């Protein structure tokens, strides 16, 4: 009696069925096999999403020349409460004055043992006064509550004191008015903050350090802004 050989396609199907059966432990029902198969598919799908996200991030690499600066610098910011607000970017001078004012206020309202006074008993009139004297940075930094934060704050204040171009609130306000005037409404808050922080000597330096300005301001317009900022700068 001659045995008929099994066609090649049938042999491959039979082998595949045996392999699938071997992968599932004995005693598993058909429903459990289906669950295993489903879990495998979900896992593979998730990995695929992760890979696609990684490639997408490469395409969205931060680039100051095109103002692609990441979500932290989006014009419209969404707060933790879900409210939408405009982006606020500070230059170094603004950051220095705000930090010093906040720490001075904390120092005034705190008792020596770390408790807070009633603010009705505290004179707040001179919190914004700044005579340009930064020798008290260490004393102001002691107003921090967190252990070890004093040294960090002192270094931050020392840095801001060294590189802030404008020393008092009146000058800082004048700089803000200049850079946010109607003729400069095309400037991004990041560009405004950079112009207020960087002491650019000429137009070429400004365009090198803030490349996005090249598409917004002519050389004459940018030169006018730089000259006005230079006149406002506090001499050392």
DOFILUM-320473 format. One line per field, with one value per residue: residue number from 1; x negated, y negated, z of N, C-alpha, C in turn. Coordinates in steps of 0.001 Angstrom, whole numbers, m for minus. Layout:
N
seq = NUM, ...
nu = X, ...
nv = Y, ...
nw = Z, ...
cau = X, ...
cav = Y, ...
caw = Z, ...
cu = X, ...
cv = Y, ...
cw = Z, ...
This chain:
236
seq = 1, 2, 3, 4, 5, 6, 7, 8, 9, 10, 11, 12, 13, 14, 15, 16, 17, 18, 19, 20, 21, 22, 23, 24, 25, 26, 27, 28, 29, 30, 31, 32, 33, 34, 35, 36, 37, 38, 39, 40, 41, 42, 43, 44, 45, 46, 47, 48, 49, 50, 51, 52, 53, 54, 55, 56, 57, 58, 59, 60, 61, 62, 63, 64, 65, 66, 67, 68, 69, 70, 71, 72, 73, 74, 75, 76, 77, 78, 79, 80, 81, 82, 83, 84, 85, 86, 87, 88, 89, 90, 91, 92, 93, 94, 95, 96, 97, 98, 99, 100, 101, 102, 103, 104, 105, 106, 107, 108, 109, 110, 111, 112, 113, 114, 115, 116, 117, 118, 119, 120, 121, 122, 123, 124, 125, 126, 127, 128, 129, 130, 131, 132, 133, 134, 135, 136, 137, 138, 139, 140, 141, 142, 143, 144, 145, 146, 147, 148, 149, 150, 151, 152, 153, 154, 155, 156, 157, 158, 159, 160, 161, 162, 163, 164, 165, 166, 167, 168, 169, 170, 171, 172, 173, 174, 175, 176, 177, 178, 179, 180, 181, 182, 183, 184, 185, 186, 187, 188, 189, 190, 191, 192, 193, 194, 195, 196, 197, 198, 199, 200, 201, 202, 203, 204, 205, 206, 207, 208, 209, 210, 211, 212, 213, 214, 215, 216, 217, 218, 219, 220, 221, 222, 223, 224, 225, 226, 227, 228, 229, 230, 231, 232, 233, 234, 235, 236
nu = m844, m646, m1738, m307, m1982, m1941, m808, m2992, m2024, m51, m1597, m3089, m1034, m186, m2478, m2632, m303, m975, m3119, m1859, m194, m2047, m3037, m1171, m382, 536, 3954, 5017, 7788, 9629, 10533, 8698, 6413, 7010, 7008, 4308, 3190, 4341, 3219, 567, 739, 1540, m690, m2668, m1600, m1726, m4485, m5087, m3891, m5487, m7907, m7237, m6674, m9191, m10581, m9116, m9821, m12407, m12026, m10922, m12890, m14343, m14824, m16223, m16366, m14049, m12222, m11279, m10895, m10009, m7316, m7344, m7681, m5499, m3178, m646, 126, 1117, 2352, 2081, 4631, 6095, 6616, 6047, 3278, 1199, m2171, m4870, m8002, m10962, m13569, m17011, m17317, m14706, m14114, m15935, m15044, m12449, m12928, m14494, m12654, m10617, m11963, m12730, m10232, m9418, m11317, m10577, m8049, m8477, m9122, m11895, m11887, m10857, m8136, m5196, m4428, m1592, m559, 534, m840, m3210, m5478, m5283, m6227, m8818, m9659, m10084, m12126, m15370, m18608, m20705, m22703, m24271, m25395, m24025, m23061, m23556, m22372, m19712, m19117, m18926, m16334, m15065, m13168, m13536, m15847, m19240, m18709, m19529, m22209, m21999, m20197, m21718, m23830, m22374, m21374, m23815, m24719, m22702, m23067, m25536, m25125, m22848, m21485, m20022, m19167, m17173, m13649, m12310, m13872, m13798, m11084, m10949, m12448, m10835, m8585, m9684, m10451, m8045, m6492, m4087, m5308, m7015, m5537, m5707, m7622, m8582, m7923, m10204, m12246, m12078, m12854, m15470, m16696, m16580, m18316, m20816, m23766, m24166, m26505, m26355, m24421, m24974, m25934, m23653, m21893, m23239, m23205, m20479, m18937, m16391, m15572, m16399, m14496, m12563, m13262, m14742, m18154, m18493, m16265, m16769, m19196, m18381, m16841, m18831, m20511, m18814, m18385, m20985, m21365, m19692, m20901, m22360, m25244, m28279
nv = 1186, m2139, m5052, m8258, m11267, m14121, m17266, m20157, m22676, m21859, m20516, m22638, m24163, m22336, m22128, m24730, m24807, m22963, m24296, m26585, m25397, m24338, m26600, m27406, m26720, m23507, m22734, m25233, m27042, m27625, m30223, m31433, m31213, m33017, m35371, m35585, m35934, m38384, m40087, m40036, m41357, m43941, m44775, m44859, m46859, m49101, m49437, m50169, m52682, m54097, m54135, m55660, m58106, m58833, m59279, m61427, m63386, m63967, m65315, m67617, m69156, m71518, m74884, m77902, m79771, m79568, m79991, m77706, m76541, m74748, m73569, m75156, m77736, m78447, m80769, m80935, m79779, m77008, m76759, m74974, m74963, m74835, m77181, m79547, m81543, m84354, m83987, m84703, m85981, m86547, m88984, m89108, m91242, m91799, m89378, m89457, m91684, m90856, m88503, m89482, m91278, m89518, m87943, m89862, m90618, m88210, m88033, m90196, m89470, m87242, m85774, m85469, m82753, m81458, m81640, m83228, m86702, m88874, m90382, m92884, m94302, m94891, m96940, m97556, m99336, m99803, m97616, m97355, m99067, m99629, m100211, m99460, m98258, m95299, m93957, m92819, m90370, m87852, m88108, m88564, m86161, m84453, m84427, m82312, m79328, m76564, m74006, m74374, m75900, m78501, m78937, m78308, m80273, m82548, m82259, m82427, m85057, m86431, m85847, m87061, m89672, m90224, m90097, m91508, m94116, m96370, m98232, m99221, m99516, m101470, m101830, m99248, m99079, m101005, m99794, m97584, m98925, m100010, m97721, m96475, m98160, m99370, m99282, m97205, m94953, m92627, m91091, m88142, m86999, m85664, m86754, m89407, m89161, m88239, m90399, m92240, m91115, m90482, m92210, m93448, m94649, m95446, m95248, m92871, m91157, m90937, m89620, m87266, m86139, m86158, m84771, m84724, m87317, m88294, m87933, m89696, m92313, m95147, m96155, m98827, m99288, m97487, m98477, m100920, m100057, m98774, m100936, m102517, m100816, m100682, m103289, m103270, m101518, m100675, m102195, m100702
nw = 0, m950, 514, 520, m1, 2125, 1047, 603, 1602, 3404, 5268, 6364, 7579, 9518, 11103, 12113, 13681, 15665, 16904, 17962, 19810, 21572, 22792, 24691, 28019, 29359, 30065, 29778, 28663, 25613, 25657, 27388, 25877, 23881, 25364, 26008, 23474, 22840, 24773, 23975, 21532, 22341, 23827, 21841, 20230, 21930, 22203, 19635, 19501, 21297, 19907, 17658, 18867, 19817, 17401, 16496, 18351, 17628, 15265, 16232, 17397, 19592, 18566, 18503, 16483, 15033, 16946, 18147, 20995, 22838, 25033, 27321, 26507, 25019, 23656, 24822, 27948, 29948, 33112, 36322, 37226, 34985, 33710, 31083, 30302, 29345, 28187, 30353, 30316, 31972, 32136, 33292, 35079, 35922, 37189, 39307, 40857, 41559, 43053, 45180, 46336, 47131, 49013, 50860, 51820, 52969, 54973, 56558, 57508, 59009, 62164, 64517, 65270, 63110, 62649, 61209, 61101, 61738, 58846, 58907, 60747, 59585, 57823, 54506, 52675, 51729, 50280, 47534, 47114, 45896, 46153, 44651, 46042, 46663, 48721, 50750, 49982, 51111, 53618, 52930, 51669, 53794, 54528, 53461, 53905, 53522, 54372, 53602, 51407, 51571, 50671, 47966, 47119, 47695, 45870, 43521, 43696, 43718, 41144, 39583, 40418, 39333, 36576, 35878, 33987, 34568, 37400, 39151, 39958, 38464, 36147, 35100, 34538, 32523, 30525, 29962, 28948, 26637, 25094, 24789, 23368, 20895, 18313, 18620, 18881, 17489, 18611, 20312, 23673, 24654, 23077, 23890, 26585, 26234, 24888, 26945, 28738, 27570, 26854, 24113, 21802, 19145, 16058, 14632, 16626, 18207, 16456, 16172, 18746, 19244, 17027, 15805, 15509, 13097, 11133, 11802, 12490, 10935, 10260, 11006, 12673, 14751, 15658, 16726, 18919, 20467, 21067, 22635, 24822, 25781, 26705, 28889, 30582, 33700, 34944, 36132
cau = 0, m1472, m1297, m298, m2711, m1144, m1272, m3871, m1248, 613, m2608, m3421, 80, m193, m3597, m2267, 675, m1676, m3913, m960, 289, m3139, m3281, m169, m458, 1640, 5033, 5590, 8943, 9558, 10708, 7450, 5491, 7388, 6555, 2860, 2939, 4748, 2226, m624, 1002, 1540, m2062, m3362, m1059, m2251, m5884, m5087, m3570, m6658, m8904, m6780, m6821, m10607, m10930, m8475, m10568, m13575, m11573, m10533, m14031, m14303, m15615, m15970, m16247, m12647, m11428, m10753, m11576, m9364, m6034, m7522, m7687, m4305, m2587, 471, m214, 2238, 1941, 2543, 6080, 6731, 6812, 5083, 2699, 116, m3520, m5675, m9427, m11664, m15000, m17756, m17067, m13379, m14202, m16660, m14193, m11339, m13421, m14884, m11444, m9919, m12722, m12638, m8914, m9417, m12130, m9826, m6863, m8861, m9726, m13160, m11706, m10319, m6693, m4841, m3728, m405, m1050, 1054, m1823, m4470, m5573, m5663, m6463, m10161, m10040, m10527, m13259, m16625, m19610, m21797, m23665, m24036, m26193, m23148, m22511, m23628, m21387, m18386, m18933, m18614, m14882, m14544, m12749, m14064, m17215, m20180, m18318, m20193, m23393, m21528, m19643, m22807, m24532, m21470, m21381, m25135, m24745, m21825, m23682, m26674, m24760, m21670, m21868, m19204, m19264, m16043, m12340, m11933, m14577, m13253, m9780, m11199, m12887, m9648, m7761, m10363, m10442, m6667, m5792, m3353, m6191, m7734, m4545, m6049, m8636, m8152, m8400, m11575, m13126, m12050, m13681, m16867, m17179, m16740, m19370, m22106, m24312, m24684, m27174, m25961, m23339, m25434, m25983, m22270, m21326, m23928, m22730, m19019, m18817, m15025, m15362, m16755, m13292, m11562, m13740, m15821, m19343, m18263, m15314, m17443, m20202, m17668, m16494, m20060, m20975, m17917, m18690, m22298, m21212, m19009, m21699, m22963, m26709, m28860
cav = 0, m3330, m6209, m9530, m12321, m15301, m18449, m21059, m23689, m21232, m20224, m23890, m24512, m21412, m22503, m25983, m24497, m22309, m25298, m27434, m24593, m24162, m27854, m27599, m25656, m22545, m23090, m26531, m26915, m28404, m31626, m31925, m31372, m34251, m36476, m35684, m36503, m39778, m40822, m40170, m42387, m45240, m45096, m45239, m48140, m50152, m49658, m50900, m54079, m54711, m54386, m56768, m59335, m59176, m59865, m62734, m64336, m64380, m66296, m68829, m69576, m72943, m75704, m79302, m80568, m79517, m80129, m76407, m76517, m73812, m74021, m76163, m79064, m78692, m82081, m80724, m78769, m76457, m76554, m73756, m75061, m74755, m78516, m79943, m82866, m84686, m83661, m85760, m85645, m87601, m89170, m88916, m92362, m91591, m88244, m89905, m92554, m90069, m87592, m90279, m91804, m88414, m87525, m90941, m90526, m87039, m88353, m91124, m88864, m86081, m85986, m84742, m81302, m80896, m81828, m84408, m87772, m89423, m91346, m94221, m94960, m94976, m98051, m97012, m100438, m99841, m96314, m97490, m99975, m98936, m101237, m98891, m97638, m93859, m93363, m92131, m89158, m86739, m88337, m88378, m84740, m83740, m84400, m81048, m78387, m75226, m73776, m74301, m76791, m79794, m79018, m78334, m81600, m83524, m82133, m82955, m86514, m86906, m85764, m88100, m90966, m90411, m90165, m92347, m95379, m97474, m97982, m99659, m99204, m102469, m101531, m97987, m99401, m101724, m98784, m96825, m99793, m100126, m96469, m96049, m99238, m98869, m98982, m95957, m93919, m91392, m90357, m87070, m87254, m85166, m87747, m90576, m88842, m88159, m91759, m92894, m90465, m90457, m93531, m93338, m95886, m95860, m94488, m91524, m90360, m90669, m88612, m85995, m85604, m86005, m84657, m84933, m88742, m88611, m87916, m90614, m93690, m95573, m96555, m100156, m99148, m96801, m99399, m101894, m99386, m98548, m102238, m102931, m99962, m101070, m104532, m102967, m100593, m101256, m102090, m100076
caw = 0, m1110, 1297, m205, 721, 2476, 308, 1351, 2302, 4537, 6293, 7044, 8454, 10651, 11969, 12785, 14727, 16775, 17617, 18749, 20931, 22530, 23506, 25729, 29022, 29386, 30965, 29418, 27783, 24386, 26026, 27951, 24759, 23208, 26195, 25857, 22164, 22899, 25552, 23151, 20536, 23014, 24170, 20620, 19793, 22798, 21849, 18381, 19793, 21909, 18877, 16830, 19652, 19853, 16118, 16423, 19165, 16876, 14283, 16937, 18200, 19905, 17660, 18850, 15264, 14599, 18176, 18577, 22290, 23747, 25597, 28374, 25908, 24215, 23936, 25746, 28938, 30705, 34495, 36995, 37409, 33677, 33151, 30059, 30532, 28420, 28638, 30965, 30327, 32704, 31932, 34541, 35995, 36508, 38110, 40504, 41672, 42098, 44092, 46343, 46973, 47790, 50192, 51855, 52434, 53851, 56143, 57401, 58118, 59807, 63478, 64616, 65403, 61877, 62504, 60428, 61797, 61095, 57861, 59222, 61600, 58845, 56872, 53210, 51745, 51144, 49737, 46156, 47030, 45639, 45902, 43880, 46933, 46710, 49784, 51696, 49366, 52056, 54672, 52338, 51378, 55032, 54703, 52938, 54947, 53270, 54822, 52497, 50312, 51726, 49820, 46575, 46885, 47686, 44587, 42495, 43812, 43296, 39679, 39045, 40711, 38435, 35159, 35629, 33347, 35079, 38831, 39967, 39383, 37466, 34902, 34588, 33957, 31273, 29553, 29569, 28100, 25349, 24335, 24551, 22673, 19723, 17180, 18912, 19209, 16780, 19373, 21215, 25044, 24795, 22463, 24775, 27756, 25814, 24641, 28234, 29524, 26880, 26525, 22745, 21395, 17803, 15433, 14282, 17855, 18618, 15560, 16434, 20022, 19152, 15562, 15308, 15249, 11713, 10303, 12352, 12589, 10049, 11008, 11590, 13786, 15850, 16181, 17561, 20184, 21234, 21577, 23722, 25977, 26295, 27467, 30150, 31395, 34900, 34932, 37324
cu = m890, m878, m1355, m1028, m1824, m1679, m2067, m3087, m572, m375, m2974, m2317, 85, m1295, m3266, m1280, m4, m2476, m3040, m453, m778, m3374, m2351, m234, 773, 2691, 5649, 6733, 8737, 9689, 9432, 6409, 5753, 6911, 5050, 2517, 3249, 3722, 950, m440, 958, 121, m2831, m2906, m1624, m3698, m5983, m4805, m4771, m7712, m8508, m6938, m8274, m11040, m10333, m9236, m11807, m13210, m11254, m11658, m14005, m15273, m15279, m15775, m14814, m11689, m10704, m11463, m10971, m8123, m6175, m7460, m6550, m3685, m1454, 147, 1044, 1752, 2482, 4046, 6837, 6962, 5690, 4589, 1574, m1233, m4199, m7119, m10179, m13095, m15696, m17479, m15719, m13409, m14889, m15764, m13054, m11790, m13792, m13660, m10712, m10635, m12712, m11298, m8862, m10200, m11377, m8688, m7203, m9466, m11029, m13009, m11008, m8826, m6410, m4073, m2422, m868, m521, 54, m3153, m4418, m6113, m6133, m7817, m10582, m10599, m11710, m14532, m17666, m20808, m22850, m23350, m24842, m25339, m22524, m22478, m22569, m19975, m18109, m18581, m17116, m14275, m14232, m13422, m15520, m18131, m19855, m19040, m21363, m23005, m20989, m20738, m23557, m23682, m21477, m22722, m25241, m23916, m22406, m24816, m26242, m23493, m22115, m21187, m18929, m18027, m14738, m11932, m12588, m14052, m11895, m9940, m11641, m11697, m8763, m8363, m10182, m9035, m5821, m5108, m4252, m7003, m6786, m4822, m7077, m7990, m8655, m9822, m12566, m13205, m12959, m15160, m17453, m17409, m17879, m20751, m22551, m24975, m25274, m26729, m24907, m23761, m25476, m24575, m21651, m21992, m23392, m21226, m18666, m17425, m14740, m15608, m15538, m12248, m11987, m14830, m17019, m19142, m17325, m15984, m18498, m19559, m17325, m17729, m20583, m20116, m18168, m20014, m22212, m20546, m19866, m22387, m24475, m27216, m30006
cv = m1250, m4486, m7466, m10582, m13545, m16513, m19387, m22066, m23105, m20945, m21494, m24318, m23643, m21773, m23775, m25734, m23869, m23332, m26194, m26692, m24459, m25426, m28059, m26448, m24764, m22979, m24437, m26313, m27766, m29895, m32219, m32116, m32688, m35462, m36678, m36364, m38003, m40616, m41031, m41279, m43786, m45678, m45572, m46605, m49287, m50470, m50462, m52371, m54782, m55042, m55575, m58099, m59791, m59824, m61259, m63780, m64836, m65459, m67629, m69334, m71090, m73718, m77167, m80162, m80619, m79655, m78840, m76071, m75537, m74408, m75085, m77581, m79263, m80022, m81974, m79535, m78315, m76128, m75269, m73768, m75015, m76095, m78846, m81354, m83095, m84344, m84896, m85275, m86816, m87750, m89086, m90019, m92216, m90460, m88655, m90724, m91767, m89162, m88368, m90810, m90714, m87991, m88598, m90883, m89346, m87327, m89265, m90441, m87645, m86504, m85191, m83228, m80682, m81017, m83133, m85415, m88096, m90522, m92752, m95009, m95191, m96126, m97520, m98100, m100359, m98511, m96428, m98435, m99175, m99974, m100704, m98217, m96159, m93178, m92576, m90875, m87993, m86876, m88111, m86899, m83944, m83682, m83112, m80104, m77037, m75127, m73650, m75239, m78130, m79953, m79081, m79715, m82659, m83472, m82682, m84473, m87103, m86909, m86886, m89492, m91267, m90683, m90968, m93697, m96582, m97226, m98333, m99442, m100201, m102172, m100251, m98223, m100127, m100767, m97972, m97643, m99931, m98870, m95959, m97159, m98683, m98504, m97708, m94816, m92596, m90557, m89323, m87397, m86759, m86176, m89005, m90347, m88792, m89543, m92511, m92334, m90609, m91870, m93463, m94680, m96372, m94912, m93056, m90621, m89994, m89575, m87254, m85340, m85359, m85908, m84915, m86402, m89102, m88687, m88932, m92076, m93957, m95981, m97904, m100081, m98520, m97701, m100436, m101299, m99224, m99857, m102706, m102106, m100357, m102345, m104291, m102141, m101312, m101112, m101470, m100925
cw = 0, m308, 440, 629, 945, 1707, 1212, 2177, 3525, 5651, 7069, 7995, 9699, 11641, 12750, 13906, 15927, 17590, 18484, 19972, 22001, 23352, 24684, 26717, 28982, 30393, 30664, 28447, 26547, 24679, 26580, 26860, 24042, 24002, 26055, 24544, 22159, 23649, 24744, 22122, 21148, 23324, 22947, 20138, 20615, 22463, 20568, 18591, 20392, 20859, 18011, 17563, 19673, 18545, 15986, 17209, 18440, 15867, 14943, 17838, 18398, 19020, 17920, 17612, 14759, 15776, 18537, 19885, 23283, 24378, 26674, 27824, 24921, 24630, 24949, 26647, 29674, 32111, 35073, 37206, 36088, 33017, 32160, 30351, 29530, 29042, 29226, 31018, 30946, 32213, 33291, 35556, 36685, 37526, 39406, 41421, 42309, 43234, 45352, 47081, 47742, 49066, 51280, 52580, 53396, 55121, 57107, 58150, 58969, 61133, 63544, 64722, 64194, 61697, 61760, 61275, 61074, 60140, 58113, 60059, 60889, 57854, 55548, 52236, 51048, 50529, 48330, 46011, 46827, 45260, 45132, 44733, 47088, 47811, 50764, 51096, 50344, 53133, 54150, 52112, 52618, 55300, 54175, 54076, 54777, 53709, 53607, 51350, 50387, 50761, 48349, 46223, 46821, 46362, 43445, 42503, 43386, 41771, 39061, 39284, 39738, 37001, 34865, 35076, 33993, 36558, 39639, 39219, 38306, 36119, 34270, 33933, 32622, 30171, 29050, 28634, 26705, 24501, 24046, 23932, 21423, 18545, 17387, 19270, 18502, 17537, 20288, 22628, 25293, 24228, 23323, 25984, 27395, 25548, 25947, 29062, 28895, 26517, 25152, 22309, 20024, 17253, 15133, 15504, 18311, 17757, 15738, 17700, 20025, 17666, 15007, 15001, 13789, 10809, 10749, 12316, 11551, 10899, 11690, 12794, 14998, 16482, 17098, 18924, 21059, 21829, 22748, 24981, 26610, 27130, 28822, 31104, 32541, 34835, 36227, 37846
